[in-house]
Amino acid sequence: MSGLHEQFGQIDIYLFDQLLRGRIAPGMRVVDAGCGSGRNLVYLLREGYEVFGADADAQAVENVRRLAASLAPDMPTGNFRVEAVEEMAFPDGFADVVISSAVLHFARNDDQFQAMLRGAWRVLKAGGLFFCRLASSIGMENRVERVAGRRFRLPDGSERYLVDEALLMRLTEELGGQLLDPLKTTVVQNQRCMTTWVVRKNG
C-alpha cells in the first residue's frame, strides 16, 4: 500500500479513473486550478507531465513547489502561482487538461462561481479535458438548507455553493462543451454529496 501511496499520493479516485482510461496521457500540459497542496499532482509530477497550478493560498503553493522540487527537480517553480482561480494569468487555450477538484463549491455567490468556472475554462484548449469535482445537492435535495442563493448548509454542518444536474447540463452547453461521462454523484452517508463533471471543450 505504501508503494501505491508513494506513486499516486492522495489522488481523487475519479481523476485516477480518467488516467486509467487514457484521457490524461503523458506529454499533456495539465493545470490544477485551485491546486491546494498538490494532492492530485504526485503521479503527474513523477511521470513527467508538464504540470502547472494556481491557488490563492500562498502556503499551499509553497507546499506544491516543494513537492515538485522533490519529484520533478527540473520543473520551474514559477509553474505554481499564488493566484485565485478566477484571476489565473495562464494564457487562453494553454492546457490540455484543467483540474478543478473541490474548489468551485467555495464560491460565495453566483458571480464568483461563474468567474471561477470561466477562469478555469478559459485556459483550456479546444478539445481539452475539464475535470471537475464539486459539492452538489443531487440525491440530497431534501437534506440541505438554503442559506442564500445557491449557498446551502449541509447535514455535516458545512456551508457550500451547491450545483444540481440542471445547472451542470446548462453550463456544459453554455460553455461550448460536451459531457464525456454521465454526471456521477457520491452521497457520503447523507452528510454531503460530491459530483464529478467531466467535459470536453468543443473546437
C-alpha atoms as one frame of an Amber mdcrd trajectory, in Angstrom:
protein
   0.000   0.000   0.000   2.810   2.407   0.822   4.214   1.929  -2.689   0.890
   2.912  -4.256   0.614   5.906  -1.951   4.114   6.970  -2.884   3.309   6.706
  -6.582  -0.148   8.288  -6.594  -0.376  10.328  -3.380  -3.929  11.133  -2.276
  -5.248  11.429  -5.835  -9.003  11.784  -6.295 -10.277   8.326  -7.273 -12.325
   9.793 -10.129  -9.276  11.598 -11.505  -7.415   8.291 -11.257 -10.210   6.809
 -13.386  -9.504   9.375 -16.130  -5.829   8.347 -16.064  -6.749   4.663 -16.319
  -8.879   5.383 -19.379  -6.044   7.228 -21.113  -7.768  10.603 -21.211  -4.883
  12.220 -19.336  -1.748  10.990 -21.061   1.997  11.713 -20.857   3.009  14.783
 -22.814  -0.146  16.687 -21.916   0.002  20.071 -20.199  -2.082  19.999 -17.024
  -3.282  22.978 -14.974  -4.645  22.337 -11.493  -6.935  25.315 -10.880  -7.087
  25.543  -7.103  -4.292  23.040  -6.554  -4.132  23.250  -2.753  -1.056  21.406
  -1.534  -0.936  19.261  -4.669  -2.656  16.051  -3.619  -3.723  15.360  -7.227
  -0.321  16.124  -8.730   2.002  13.481  -7.221   1.630  10.952 -10.045   1.696
  13.620 -12.767   4.909  15.105 -11.389   6.515  11.669 -11.056   5.625  10.719
 -14.616   6.989  13.840 -16.277   3.782  15.645 -17.202   4.040  19.386 -17.796
   2.262  20.484 -14.638   1.062  23.924 -13.585  -1.034  25.033 -10.660  -2.646
  28.050  -9.058  -4.106  28.634  -5.626  -4.970  31.737  -3.623  -3.284  30.227
  -0.542   0.409  31.145  -0.575   1.341  28.408   1.901  -0.372  25.774  -0.229
   1.537  26.942  -3.308   4.796  26.808  -1.372   3.969  23.214  -0.416   3.348
  22.340  -4.073   6.636  23.916  -5.089   8.440  21.778  -2.513   6.601  18.699
  -3.736   7.561  19.474  -7.334  11.186  20.102  -6.353  11.379  16.625  -4.821
   9.524  14.740  -7.580  10.385  16.764 -10.709  13.514  18.817  -9.909  13.716
  20.337 -13.398  10.231  21.826 -13.235  10.300  25.632 -12.833   8.904  26.821
  -9.507   7.088  29.532 -11.487   4.720  26.872 -12.810   2.921  27.157  -9.471
   1.399  30.535  -8.757  -0.354  32.320  -5.944  -3.447  33.326  -7.893  -7.177
  32.958  -7.415  -8.795  30.634  -9.955 -10.792  33.495 -11.448  -7.610  35.554
 -11.884  -5.148  32.979 -13.243  -2.614  34.545 -15.598  -2.144  31.489 -17.805
  -2.903  32.281 -21.462  -6.153  31.340 -23.185  -6.103  27.784 -24.512  -2.965
  26.954 -22.536  -3.760  23.491 -21.163  -4.733  20.063 -22.471  -6.305  19.273
 -19.096  -7.715  21.518 -16.382  -8.391  20.011 -12.959 -10.848  21.665 -10.587
 -11.153  19.380  -7.586 -13.189  20.502  -4.553 -12.801  24.183  -5.466 -15.920
  25.673  -7.055 -18.198  24.927  -4.097 -16.309  27.537  -2.076 -17.800  30.301
  -4.261 -19.557  32.957  -2.190 -22.288  33.588  -4.754 -23.313  33.116  -8.401
 -20.957  35.809  -9.681 -17.896  34.287  -8.059 -18.894  30.785  -9.134 -19.206
  31.931 -12.745 -15.900  33.820 -12.546 -14.081  30.800 -11.112 -15.596  28.405
 -13.625 -14.883  30.629 -16.607 -11.375  31.362 -15.340 -10.643  27.626 -15.345
 -12.402  27.027 -18.677 -10.568  29.893 -20.398  -7.144  28.291 -20.017  -8.341
  25.001 -21.559  -7.562  24.474 -25.243 -10.157  23.333 -27.772 -10.506  19.565
 -27.493  -9.155  19.669 -23.945 -10.488  17.893 -20.876 -12.107  19.682 -17.944
 -12.231  17.505 -14.824 -14.334  18.957 -12.040 -15.417  17.617  -8.664 -17.725
  19.808  -6.638 -20.417  19.675  -3.991 -23.984  19.291  -5.198 -27.494  18.756
  -3.945 -28.033  15.752  -6.239 -29.561  12.918  -4.212 -29.845  15.037  -1.072
 -32.228  17.758  -2.155 -34.363  17.421   0.971 -31.459  17.340   3.411 -29.804
  20.676   2.612 -30.899  24.030   3.975 -30.760  27.104   1.747 -28.769  29.996
   3.219 -28.829  32.414   0.287 -28.993  31.842  -3.456 -27.145  28.589  -4.146
 -25.363  28.617  -0.788 -26.669  25.790   1.399 -25.948  24.343   4.804 -25.222
  20.621   4.603 -26.033  18.000   7.249 -22.300  17.774   8.064 -22.502  21.408
   9.240 -20.539  22.923   6.345 -21.858  25.633   4.058 -21.277  25.269   0.321
 -22.313  26.597  -3.061 -24.280  23.658  -4.474 -24.963  22.794  -8.094 -27.578
  20.392  -9.422 -27.994  18.367 -12.607 -29.987  21.031 -14.458 -27.350  23.688
 -13.782 -24.433  21.480 -14.833 -26.173  20.466 -18.045 -26.956  24.096 -18.852
 -23.390  25.185 -18.096 -21.976  22.406 -20.283 -23.963  23.789 -23.214 -23.248
  27.455 -22.441 -19.508  26.839 -22.183 -19.426  25.024 -25.510 -18.582  21.604
 -24.163 -19.850  18.058 -24.178 -20.102  15.581 -21.348 -17.553  12.776 -21.620
 -19.171  10.800 -18.812 -22.611  10.912 -17.246 -22.660  13.002 -14.092 -21.598
  10.804 -11.175 -22.519  11.724  -7.622 -21.252  10.186  -4.416 -23.521  10.591
  -1.382 -21.458  10.331   1.794 -23.864   8.754   4.303 -26.427  11.543   3.964
 -23.896  14.150   5.085 -22.773  15.649   1.764 -22.677  14.958  -1.982 -19.793
  15.285  -4.423 -20.469  15.275  -8.170 -17.931  14.509 -10.886 -18.369  16.608
 -14.036 -16.103  15.677 -16.964 -16.363  17.835 -20.084 -14.587  18.048 -23.430
 -14.179  21.596 -24.793 -15.521  21.807 -28.315 -13.269  23.259 -31.010
